[in-house]
Structures are given as structure tokens and as C-alpha cells.
Amino acid sequence: MELILFLAASFLFTLLVGILIEKIRVPWIFAALILGVLLAVHNPFSAVTSSDTFKFIAGLGMYFLLFIIGLEIDLKEVIKRERFIVKATLFIILLEAVFGTLLVHFVFNCPWLISILVALSFATVGEAVLIPILDEFKIVNTDLGQAIIGIGVLDDLIEVFTIIWICVLIGSEGDSFGIGITLISLILLFLLAFGLTKLKKEGRRFVVPDIEALFLFVMFVFFLFIGVGKYADASPLGALLAGIALKNFIPKERLGIIESEVKTMCYGFFAPIFFLWVGVSVNINYLTTYPLLILLVVSVSKGSKLLGSYLIARREFGIRKSILLGIGLSVRFSTSIVIIKILFENALIGVDLYSVLIASSIVFKFIIPLLFSQLLVRWGIARK
């Protein structure tokens, strides 16, 4: 019963604080992350937050977030992106990945491979945070708005690649029998995803009597992919591939309805618990002892993105818009946090690096939307 009451209080806190932070253009769901960090300072409910039941529900939150990302990835649209957006995405991510890798390797003493994966999590773009701002100032269809959205969409491929890489790395550890099971599981996952994708014509004839039946089918595919991925320690990859496969199998008119249902369940229940879990795992003592490390990580991460945007876009957009592009692309959302959490839970990164990354992510969730909005108006690019 204690877990039930704890969840009730957590959802109430998320609701009330979420309403407040939305006024400064920060997604309401980060209220759950704030609660988690507060509990990391003093947690009278440690028995609850460390229980297997709580961790299981939080884990489902991570899987649902990845599933939704898969549902939203449109590979055809990504491939069609203009030449500038493709070039800008690759250049900015490469620059940030290089600086980030050097930072993680030499400051936190991580192996080169892990350092690269962490740096790629730096490079993810949370364009979903900025889209409401772009829409409010009516600049979605401008060159700047389309560049931010386009780079964010193309960045999804990098996110998929990073998650696949992590899952293969985790699953490859063990004896020869374990490696064999891992390979079989991964092959089966990709075959299932490829098979559903190729059955798109059959999917148009896929008729179910009502939305509830379709939802049950979606949940079957979702848990099937996660279960198969479990044998390769690649459940996150399974959730992601399930979303990609279903996007290409279910007819578009039906997909919109079911996607709305899944998002409601995810963001209304599972995702807040996941973000709460992420926050609780932070080591506050480390952050208060080494605050300069947070500033260093922030400086390298944001500085490289600003530099990359300036170098690649100043001729295309001008100086001010290229700076705004870099600021906008500095927002990281759920995918980067999921990647960091997977690395931490599998002991691929230490609590020091994990805590610094989460802290830097929290700080800039509040600063970037405010700064971006203010500069849009001050520089005359948009009006209030």
C-alpha cells in the first residue's frame, strides 16, 4: 500500500509543478525529474524507490518512451531531407562527439568506446521541446524553424544507431553460448521488424473490430519485441524497433488514433515514474563537491554545438540565426536521458559521470527555452 500512496503523491507533485514550469516553456514531465532529484537529497521512501516493483514500472516507462520514438521516426522523410540539413547534422554531431569523447575519456577515465557512446548522447536533439515555441512565434515554416526540426528528425537516426551499439555491447559480454543467444536474439529482432515493415500492403487490409482490439495487438507486438530483445540484453532496442515496425505496418489513419492512446498511457503514467527513477539515482553529494565538472560538461557540450552551428550555418542564415540554431539544438529530451540511464544501469559509466550528465540536462531544460525565446524577440526574428 505504501507504493500506491507514494505514486499518488508523486503524480500530484508532477501535476502541480508541471503546470508551473510549463509557463516558462519547460515540458511538464520534467517535474517528475525534479522530484527525483529532491528525493536524492533526502529520501524517506528509499524502501519504495529501491523496490523491484518500482524499478519494473520505471523500466516500462523507458521502454514506452523508446517505443514512441520508434513510432515517430519516418525514415522516408529523414532520407528526403535537404542537402544543407544533412550536412549540418553530420558536422554538428561530429564536432560535439569529438569534443565530448575527449572530455569523457580524459576527465572521467572512461574507455574510448564508452566515451564515444556518452558523447553521442550529448549530440541528441530534443526538438520536441522547441516545437511549441517555434509554433507560438510562428516561425515553424521559416528557414530557422525548418532547420531545427529537420536536424532534430535526422538526428533520430543517430539515436537509433547509438542504442543499437549499446545493446550489442551489453549483450556481447559473456561466454560463447551467451554470445550465440545474443546473436540469435538480435537477428530475430531485426527479422521481425523487417518482416512487419515489408507487410505494409497487408497492413492496409489489417482490420480489427474496434480500437481496443488494435491496442491489444500493438501491446502484443510491443512486449514480444521487448521479450525477444531480453535474451540479448537488448530490450530497449526491441522497444524501439517495435515502434518503427508498427509505424510501417499499421495504416496511417489507424496509426494516429493508436499513437494517441499509447502516448496518453506513456506520458500519463509510465514516463513520470521513469523520470522520477532517473532523478533518484543522482548522487547529490558528488554534485555539491564537484560543481565545476557540471560547468565543464555544459561548456563542452553546448559550446561545441554553438561552434558547429555557427561554422556550418553563418553563410546560410547569418550570424544571429546561426547562433539561435546552436542554442535551439542544445536542448536534450528523453532519448539522451534514456541512453545515459541504460549505460548507468549496466555499469558502463560511474555514478559520478551519470550524476553530472543528469544535472547538466536538468539545468539547461530551464535555461535554453527561456534564452531561445528571449533572443528570438530581441533580435527581431519573431514578435511576442
N, C-alpha and C positions, 0 to 999 in steps of 0.2 A: 504493500500500500504506500510505502514511503516513496517509491519510484513514481507512482501515479501523481502524488501531491507535488513532487519535485517538478515533474513535467508540466503540471498545471501552472505552477508559479513561473516556470521558465517561459512558457508561451505568453503569459500575461506581461512579463517584463519585455519580451521581444515585441509584442504588440504596441505597448505604450512608448517605449524608447524608439521603436521603429518609426512611429508617427513623427516623433521629434526630429530624428536625423534625416528623414525624407525631405524636411523643409530646407535642408542645406544640400539637397541633391545627392545624398548618400543612400544606396539601396537599404531598405528597411531590414533586410535579413541579417545585416551586419550587427544589428542589435544583439543577436544571439552570440556572435563572436565577442562582443564587448562583455556580455555576461560571463562567458567562459574565462576571459582574461581576469575579470574581477574575482571569480572563484579561484583562479590560480594564485591570487594574492592570499586569500583565506577561504578555505573550502570546508564548511561544516557538513557537506554532503558527500565527502570523499568515498564513503561506502557505496553510494548510489552511482557516482560518476565513474567508479572503477569496476562496477559490476559487469558481468558478461552480458546481461540483458541490455544495459545501456549501450555498451560498445557494439552490440549486434544491430541495434536500431540506428546508431550513428553510422555504422558501416553501410547500412542500406541507404542512408542519406547520401553517402559518397557515390554509391552505385547509381542512384537515381539522377544525380547531377550529371554524371558521365553519360547516362542514357539519354538525357535531354540534349546534351551537347551533340550526341550522335544523330538525334532526330533533326537537329537544326543545321547540320552540315550538308550543304548542297555542293557535291563535288563538281557538277557541271558548271555551276556559277563560279566556283573557285578557278576552274580551268579557263573560263572565259575572261577573267579579269584583264584589264588593260595593261599594256607593257610597263607603264610607269609604276603602277601599283605592285606588280610582280617584282620589279627591280628594287623598289623602295622597301618592300617587305624583306626580301633576302638580304639587302645591305644593312638595314637597321638591326635585324635579328642577328646577323653575323657579327656586327660590331659589338652588340651587347653581350653575345655569347662569348666572344673572345675576352673582353674585359672581365665579365663575370666569372669565367673559368679561372683566370689568373688570380682573381680575388679569393675565390673559394679554396683553391688549391694551396696558395701560399699563406693565407691568413688563418684558415680553419683546418689546414693539413689534411684535406680530403684527397683521395686518389684522383687522377686525371679524369677517368671515366665518370665518376660520380660528380666531379666538379662541372663537367660539361652538361650533365643532366640538370643539375641545380641551376646553372646559368641559362639553360633553355627555359626553365620555369620562370626566370626573370623576364624572358622575352615575350611571354604570353600577353595578349592584349584583351582587356575587359571592355570591349566596345559596347556591351550591353549597358554599362554604367553611363556612358556618354550619349547614347541614342536619345533618351528623353530630353537631355539638354540641347542637343542638335535640333530636335523637333520643336522645342519651346522657342528657340531663337530663329526657327525657320531657315536653317542652313543645311538641312539634310541633303538637299539636291545641289548644293554648291560644290565647287572643286574640293574645298577642305573637308566638307562633310562626307563626300563620296570616298575621299582618300582614307579617312579614318575608318569608315565602315568596310571599305574594300580590303585594307591591310588587316583589319581585325578578322574578316572572313577567311582570307588567305592564310592567316596565322593559325587557323584551326587545323590545317594540315600538319604544321609543326607540332601542335599539341598532340595530335594522334600519333605522330612519329615518336615523340618523347615518351608517351605512355606505353607504346609497344616496346620500345627499347628497355624501359624499366621492368616491364613484366617478363621479358625474355631474360634479363639479367637476374631477376629474383628466381625465376623458375629453373635457371641453368645450374643453380647450386645444388650439389648432392651427388649420389653415386650414379653409375651408368644406368641402372634401372630407373632411377628417378628422372634422369635426363631423357630417357626414352619415353616415359609417360608424359613429360613436359612437351616434347616434340609432337607426340600424337595428339595431345590436347590442343596445342596451338594450331596444328594443321586442321583438326576437326572444326575449330572455331572459325577459321578463315573459309573453310569449305561451306559451313552453314551460312555464313554471311554472304559469300559469293553466290551460293545457291538461291537464297531469298532475293538477292539483287537481280539475278537473271530471270526470276519468275515474275517479273513486273507485269507482263501481259496477263498471266494467270491471276495476279493480284487484283487486276481490274475486275475480274469476274468473281473475286472472293466476296461472297455475300454472307452476311450474318444477320440474324433476325432483328437484332437491336444493338444499341451502343454498349450495353452491359456485356453481351457475348463477345463483341470485338475487344473490349477492355480485358476480358479474361484471356483471350488469345494473345494479346500484347503482353500480359503478365507471364503467360506460359513461355513465350519466346525470351522475355527478359530474364527470368530465372533459369531457363535452360542454358542460355549463353553464360550466365554467371557460374552455374554449376559445372559446366564443361571447363570453363576457364580456371576453376578452383584447382583442378588437377595439375595445372601448370603454374600455380600461384599467380594467375593472370585474370582473376575475377574482374578487376577494373577494366581491363581490355575487353572482356566479354560483354560488360555493360555498354561500353562504347560501341562495339561492333553490332550489338543488338539494335541500338538506335539507328545506326547507319543502314542496316539491313531492312528494318521495318519502314524506314523512310522511302526506300525504293520498292517496297512490296505493296504497302497499303495505298489504295487510290488517294489522290491528293485531297479530294473533297471529304473523305472519311478521316484522313490523317489529321486535318486541322481540328476536328472535334476531339479525337482521342488524345492529341497532343495537349490540348487544353485541360483535359481530365488528369493526365499524368502530371502536368506542371502544378496543378492545384494540389494534388496529393504530395508531390515532392516538396514544393516551397511552403505548403501549409502545415506539413508535419515532419517529414524526414530531414529536410535540409537544415532547419533551425537546430535540430539536435546534433547534426554533423558539425556545424559551425561552433556550437557550444563545446563539443568534444575537442575540436581543434584549439580553442582558447584555453580550456582547462589544462591541456598538455604543455602550455608555455611555462618556462622556468623564469619566474619574475625576478628571483634573486640574481640570476645571471644578467638580466637586462639592466637592473639598477647598478650592478657592479661595472658593467662594460657598455655604457650608453654610446660611447664613441664608435663602437662597432656598428651600431644601428645606423649612425650617420654615415659611416664609411660605405656600408652596403647600399644605402639610399643614394649616396653621391655617385657611386659607380653605376648602379642600375639606371637611375634617372638621367645622369649626366651622359652616359653612352647613348641613350635613346634620343636625348635632345641633340647631341652632336650628330648622330646618324641622320636624324630628320632634317637638320639644318644643311648638312652637306649634300643630301640627295634631293631636297625639295626647294632650296632657296631660289634656284633659277625658274622652277616651275610655278611657285606660289609667291615668291618674295620672302623677305626675312621674317616678318611678323607671322605670316601664316605658317611658315616652316617651323617656327618656334612653337606655335599653337599645336601643330601636328605632333611634335615631340611630347608636349605636355599631355595631350589627349591620349596618346599611345602609352603613356606611363601608368595608366590605370590597369591594375590587375584584378581579375574577378575570381570566380570559383575554381576554374581549371588550375590556375597556378597553386592555389591552396591545396587542392586535391593531390597534385603532383608532389608537393612538399610533404604532405601527410603520408602518402604512400612510402616515400623514401625514409621518413622517420620511423614509421611503424615496422619497417623491415630492417631497421638498424643500419641503413646505408648512410645516414647522416646523424650527427650527435644532437643532443638537446640544445647545445649552445647555438649551432647554426640554425636549427629549427626555430628556436625562440626569436632569434634576430630577424629571420625572414618573416615570421608572422607579425612581429611588432612593426617592422617597416611597412608591411602590407596594410595594417590597420591605420597607421598614421596617415598614409597617403590616400586611403579611401576617403578621408575627410578633406585633405588639403587640395588634391587635384581637381575635383569637381568645382570647388569654390574658385580656385585660381583660374581655371579654364573659363568659367562663366564671366568672371570679372574682366579678364583680358579681352574676351570677345567684344564686350561693350566699350571698354576703354580705348581699344584700338580701332573702333568704328566698323568692325566686321559684322556686328549684329547690333540690334537695338533691344532695349528692355521691353 
